[in-house]
Amino acid sequence: MLYLTAPEQLDELLPNEPPYRADQVRQWLYEQPTLDIDGWTNLPKSLRDGLRNQLWPFKVELEQRADKGNTVKWLFRTPDGISIESVLMAYPDRVTLCVSSQAGCAMACTFCATGQFGFDRHLEPGEIIAQVAYAKAIAASGEFADGPRRLNNVVFMGMGEPLANYARVRESLRLMIDVMDMSARNITVSTVGVVPGMRRLAEEPWQVGLAVSLHAADDELRSRLVPLNDRYPLAEVEQAAAQYFEAKGRRVSIEWTMMDGVNDDDEQAKKLAAMANRLHAHVNLIALNPTPLSNDKPSRQRTIKRFAQVLEAEGANVTVRDTRGQDIDAACGQLRVRANA
């Protein structure tokens, strides 16, 4: 498979071709990805035919669209039967892709559809990058309502815990930044608090963003929602986030899924504000996308507004995020739940 081969080793797949052919293939894979290999017009047809079945390391099993076509979700299926989800979202000022880094997830967060399936395996760097390339091709093809767009942002907020698959995620970051020429500042890695991975990421050369999925501001509640908190409690997560801020000079984001009657009261808001202020962090609030395997419900809009007001009154920076694509199961893992129902 082309994307499962490091770009520096593509010539090994083309032993009977002149050296410049590998450079041409590399350009099509990473700089100008297309959905169909027939678009690689500077390669002879015989070579295109030979590479045709090696392009994507998955097939598109399901595609769903919402928000007038501006949100697209895919369920990809790999040759070994593993399912991967990606979501592409077009906004007036940007196009963002949410990628998966694992098939399934071992973190077992109670409200997350992916965690309800358990863990299958890590994704290889090429499987992560192929999601990015596929989305770049779709965005550039003119399928959005306002025509061709450029993929600006990539967020590791799909299936899996990125920092539990550190080496492969690191390589995919290298490929995006050094080979695909994407801005590191437009890439965000999200974690539920894998502290060793947070510390390692702080030592990397790239200015990628870090988002910490907190969801609770005390250890008792957080351990119930995010079992990893028993291993890396809030104090350690906060310390690692502070280290990242100091190393990169970039504001850390705190992600907070709003769940009705669970983590949406004033006490949680005040505790969250205190932590956000200590970290100079920005808080993103988003209503829970309900999953068929959980009884948790999204907070009501008036509750979310009140929670945000308490945060602001306490001096914290906060944004209430759109809930995109509820009608197409857009939260990570939901499309897989639906497909296997």
HUURRA-V319349 format. One record per residue. N is the residue number from 1. RES is the residue in one letter. PSI is psi as a letter, one per 40 degrees, with the letter a starting at -180 (* if undefined). Layout:
BEGIN
N_RES_PSI / N_RES_PSI
END
This chain:
BEGIN
1_M_h / 2_L_d / 3_Y_e / 4_L_e / 5_T_h / 6_A_i / 7_P_d / 8_E_e / 9_Q_e / 10_L_d / 11_D_d / 12_E_d / 13_L_e / 14_L_f / 15_P_d / 16_N_e / 17_E_i / 18_P_i / 19_P_d / 20_Y_e / 21_R_d / 22_A_d / 23_D_d / 24_Q_d / 25_V_d / 26_R_d / 27_Q_d / 28_W_d / 29_L_d / 30_Y_d / 31_E_d / 32_Q_g / 33_P_i / 34_T_i / 35_L_d / 36_D_h / 37_I_e / 38_D_e / 39_G_e / 40_W_g / 41_T_e / 42_N_e / 43_L_i / 44_P_i / 45_K_d / 46_S_d / 47_L_d / 48_R_d / 49_D_d / 50_G_d / 51_L_e / 52_R_d / 53_N_e / 54_Q_e / 55_L_c / 56_W_h / 57_P_f / 58_F_i / 59_K_i / 60_V_h / 61_E_d / 62_L_i / 63_E_h / 64_Q_i / 65_R_i / 66_A_a / 67_D_f / 68_K_f / 69_G_e / 70_N_e / 71_T_h / 72_V_h / 73_K_h / 74_W_i / 75_L_h / 76_F_i / 77_R_h / 78_T_i / 79_P_d / 80_D_e / 81_G_e / 82_I_i / 83_S_i / 84_I_h / 85_E_i / 86_S_i / 87_V_h / 88_L_h / 89_M_h / 90_A_h / 91_Y_i / 92_P_d / 93_D_e / 94_R_i / 95_V_h / 96_T_h / 97_L_h / 98_C_h / 99_V_i / 100_S_i / 101_S_e / 102_Q_i / 103_A_h / 104_G_a / 105_C_i / 106_A_e / 107_M_d / 108_A_f / 109_C_h / 110_T_d / 111_F_e / 112_C_h / 113_A_d / 114_T_d / 115_G_d / 116_Q_e / 117_F_d / 118_G_a / 119_F_h / 120_D_c / 121_R_i / 122_H_i / 123_L_i / 124_E_i / 125_P_d / 126_G_d / 127_E_d / 128_I_d / 129_I_d / 130_A_d / 131_Q_d / 132_V_d / 133_A_d / 134_Y_d / 135_A_d / 136_K_d / 137_A_d / 138_I_d / 139_A_d / 140_A_e / 141_S_e / 142_G_e / 143_E_e / 144_F_i / 145_A_d / 146_D_f / 147_G_a / 148_P_h / 149_R_i / 150_R_h / 151_L_h / 152_N_d / 153_N_i / 154_V_h / 155_V_h / 156_F_g / 157_M_e / 158_G_a / 159_M_h / 160_G_i / 161_E_h / 162_P_d / 163_L_e / 164_A_e / 165_N_f / 166_Y_d / 167_A_d / 168_R_d / 169_V_d / 170_R_d / 171_E_d / 172_S_d / 173_L_d / 174_R_d / 175_L_d / 176_M_d / 177_I_d / 178_D_d / 179_V_d / 180_M_e / 181_D_f / 182_M_i / 183_S_h / 184_A_d / 185_R_e / 186_N_e / 187_I_h / 188_T_h / 189_V_h / 190_S_i / 191_T_i / 192_V_e / 193_G_f / 194_V_g / 195_V_d / 196_P_d / 197_G_d / 198_M_d / 199_R_d / 200_R_d / 201_L_d / 202_A_d / 203_E_e / 204_E_i / 205_P_e / 206_W_i / 207_Q_f / 208_V_i / 209_G_i / 210_L_h / 211_A_h / 212_V_h / 213_S_h / 214_L_c / 215_H_e / 216_A_i / 217_A_e / 218_D_i / 219_D_d / 220_E_d / 221_L_d / 222_R_d / 223_S_d / 224_R_d / 225_L_d / 226_V_g / 227_P_d / 228_L_e / 229_N_d / 230_D_d / 231_R_d / 232_Y_g / 233_P_i / 234_L_d / 235_A_d / 236_E_d / 237_V_d / 238_E_d / 239_Q_d / 240_A_d / 241_A_d / 242_A_d / 243_Q_d / 244_Y_d / 245_F_d / 246_E_d / 247_A_d / 248_K_d / 249_G_e / 250_R_h / 251_R_h / 252_V_i / 253_S_i / 254_I_h / 255_E_h / 256_W_h / 257_T_h / 258_M_h / 259_M_h / 260_D_h / 261_G_e / 262_V_d / 263_N_f / 264_D_f / 265_D_i / 266_D_d / 267_E_d / 268_Q_d / 269_A_d / 270_K_d / 271_K_d / 272_L_d / 273_A_d / 274_A_d / 275_M_d / 276_A_d / 277_N_d / 278_R_d / 279_L_e / 280_H_f / 281_A_i / 282_H_h / 283_V_h / 284_N_h / 285_L_h / 286_I_h / 287_A_i / 288_L_h / 289_N_h / 290_P_i / 291_T_i / 292_P_d / 293_L_e / 294_S_i / 295_N_e / 296_D_i / 297_K_i / 298_P_i / 299_S_i / 300_R_i / 301_Q_d / 302_R_d / 303_T_d / 304_I_d / 305_K_d / 306_R_d / 307_F_d / 308_A_d / 309_Q_d / 310_V_d / 311_L_d / 312_E_d / 313_A_d / 314_E_e / 315_G_e / 316_A_i / 317_N_h / 318_V_i / 319_T_h / 320_V_h / 321_R_i / 322_D_i / 323_T_h / 324_R_h / 325_G_f / 326_Q_d / 327_D_e / 328_I_f / 329_D_f / 330_A_e / 331_A_i / 332_C_h / 333_G_e / 334_Q_d / 335_L_d / 336_R_d / 337_V_d / 338_R_d / 339_A_d / 340_N_e / 341_A_*
END
